[in-house]
Amino acid sequence: MRRRQSALLPSGEVMEKGQSKSKCSRVCLLASLSAFFWICLLFFHFVVFSDNRMVDSSPQLDLSSITIQSINTLPVDPNPSTVSHSTSIHHTDTSSRNKTMDQIEPKVAESLPKGLNNKEKSSQEMQTYPFMRALRTVENKSDPCGGRYIYVHDLPPRFNEDMLKECRSLSLWTNMCKFTTNAGLGPPLENVEGVFSNTGWYATNQFAVDVIFNNRMKQYDCLTKDSSLAAAIFVPFYAGFDIARYLWGHNTSTRDAASLDLVDWLMKRPEWSIMGGRDHFLVAGRITWDFRRLTDQETDWGNKLLFLPAAKNMSMLVVESSPWNANDFGIPYPTYFHPAKDSEVSDWQDRMRRLERKYLFCFAGAPRPGNVKSIRGQIIDQCKNSEVCKLLECDFGESKCHSPSSIMQMFQSSLFCLQPQGDSYTRRSAFDSMLAGCIPVFFHPGSAYTQYTWHLPKNYSLYSVFIPEDEIRKNVSIEQRLSRISPETVKEMRDAVINLIPQLIYADPRSKLEMFRDAFDVAVQAVIDKVTKLRKDIIDGRHDDHFIEELSWKYALLDGEAMGPHEWDPYFSKPKKDRQV
C-alpha cells in the first residue's frame, strides 16, 4: 500500500511537485543554449572573421572589376578558368587608379593573419597579387608561351588607323602615304645595281617604326585576349605619327590632345589599375625629344607625352632615348632590309663577309655650320684630304645621300663608317652601315652605347671604335687612328658586326623568322624581362630607394649596379636647360 501513497495525495500537491521538476529542467536547458550561443559567437568572431580577411566571398576572380583597394583580398586559384572581359567595369574609388604599387604592399602585409611563419606569410602575400597568374604561366613547361604572353589594347582607331587614312598630313615635307604601304615598309627597292638582295628590300622611312612594330605585333606567337595571363601589355598608339602632324605651326593644346586623350582612356581600363600602367609599353618611331616639351610655351618643341604622370609609369620605345630619364628605351632605326625568311638573313651575312672593301673609312652627311659644337666640318675635311676615305656630301640639291643604293654601296666598300652626331645624338646611318658589315666609328657615347643596350653589346670595343669628339677638335687624324688597328682585330670586329645584323633589323611584318630573333623580338623580350623583374621585386618587398633617375644611362650600362665615377660622366653633365640637343 505504501507504494501507492502518492496516489492518495491531493491532486494539487502532485501537480506542484511536477511543476518544480519541470522548472529545473527548463532553466538548465536555457543555460546550456545560452552558453552554446556565446561559444559559437566567439568562435565565429575570432576564427571565421579572421580568415575572411584573406578570402573573397565571390566564387570567381573577375579581373575586370579589380581596383587597387581590392588587391589585398583577391584569391588566386591555382587552376583558374579563363577570365572574360565582357563584364561591365566598376571602380569603387576612382582616385585609387593613381596609387603606386609602393602604397599597395603595406596594405597586403597588414591583411595577413598574425602568427604565420615566414614561409606561410610569403605564400599568403603572393596569393594577393593579381599578376600572379601571369607569373605562374612560366611554371607550365608544356606551354611554349609561358611567361611570354602579350595583351594588346583594342584602342579606338583615332589613335592609330585613322592617322594612316590621313597619311598626307603626317609630314610637312614628305608624302608619307607611300611609306606606310606594305605594312609600313614602303615601296620595294629594285636591285638594279646589284647592291641589294633580290627580295626583302624596301624604301623604308626612318620614322616608320610605329606601323612596322604594330604589324609585327599582330604576328607575335603569344598574343592573348586574357590580360590576366599577360607578361606585358602593348598600347598600339602611333605616337610618332601623332606628333609628326603637329610639330610645326600648331599650338601646344593641339600637340598634346591625343596624348592626354590616350592616357585618359588607358586609366579607365581595368588592366591599368593592376600595376598603375607599369606593365604597359608603347612604341614611337621618333626621338625622345619630340615628346619632352619642358614648358607650355608655344615656342617650345614637341608635346609632353613623356612628362605626363601616367606615361612615366609606362615604357616607351623610341629610336633615341634620353640619358637622364627612366621611362624610355632606345630601339634601332629601321633599315632598308626586311627579310621574310631566315635564309635571306644568312645569305646576306655570308655575302657581307666575302666583300672586298677598298676604302679604310667613309662618311655620308652634311656639315652643321650653325652648330659650333659639331665636328662634322672637321670630319668632312679629313675625309676629303685622305686617299682612303669615301665621302658622300649631302648638303646641296638632290644628293646621292637620298639614294639607298648609293649609300649601301659606299658602306659595303668600306671597313669603317664614321657616325658623328647629327641634329641629335643618333643617326639611322649607324644601322645602315652595320647592315653592310661596316664597323661604326662613334664620337659620342650617346650615339649608340647608352642608347641601344638591349640590342648592342655593352662592351662597345667588340664591334665599334670610339674616338672622343675633343680629339677631332684637336685635329687628331682619323686615318692614323684607324690604320693602327691590326687586320686580325678588324676581321674580328667586322665578324661581330655581321653577327649582330639579325637583331638590328625588322623582319617583314607579313611573315615570321624561325631561327633568328629580329629587333622586334629583342625589344619585346626586354620589356617582358623588365616587367617580370618589377613584379618579383614587388612580391619580395625590394625597393629601389636609392635610384637616381638622372643617372639612367649608367644603370642601363651597368645592369643597375651601384653607381660610381664613369669615363663618360663629362658627356652627360649638361644642365637641364641644355638637354634637348
ABEGO torsion letter per residue (X at the ends): XAAAAAAABBAAAAAAAAAAAAAAAAAAAAAAAAAAAAAAAAAAAAAAAAAAAABBABABBBAAABBAAAAAABBBBABBBBBBAABBBBBABAAAAABBAAAAAAAAAAABBBGBBAAAAAAAAAAABAAAAAAAAAABAABAABGABBBBBBBBAAABAAAAAAAAAABAABBAAAAABGGGAEBBBBBAAGABBABGBBBBBAAAAAAAAAAAAAABAABBABAAABABBBBBBBAAAAAAAAABGBBAAAAAAAAAAAAAAAAABAAAAAAGGAABBBBBABBAAAABBABABAABBEBAAAABAAAAABBBBBABBBAABAABBBBBBBBABBBABAAAAAAAAAAAAABBBABABBBBEBBBAABAABAAAAAAAAAAABAABBBBBAABEBBAAABAAAAAAAAAABABBBBBBBABABBAAAAAAAAAGBBBBBABAAAAAAABAAABBABAAAABBBBBAAAAAAGBBAAAAAAABBAAAAAAAAAAAAAAAAAABBBBAABBBAABBBAAAAAAAAAAAAAAAAAAAAAAGBBBAABBAAAAAAAAAAGGBBBBBBAAAAAAABBAAAABX
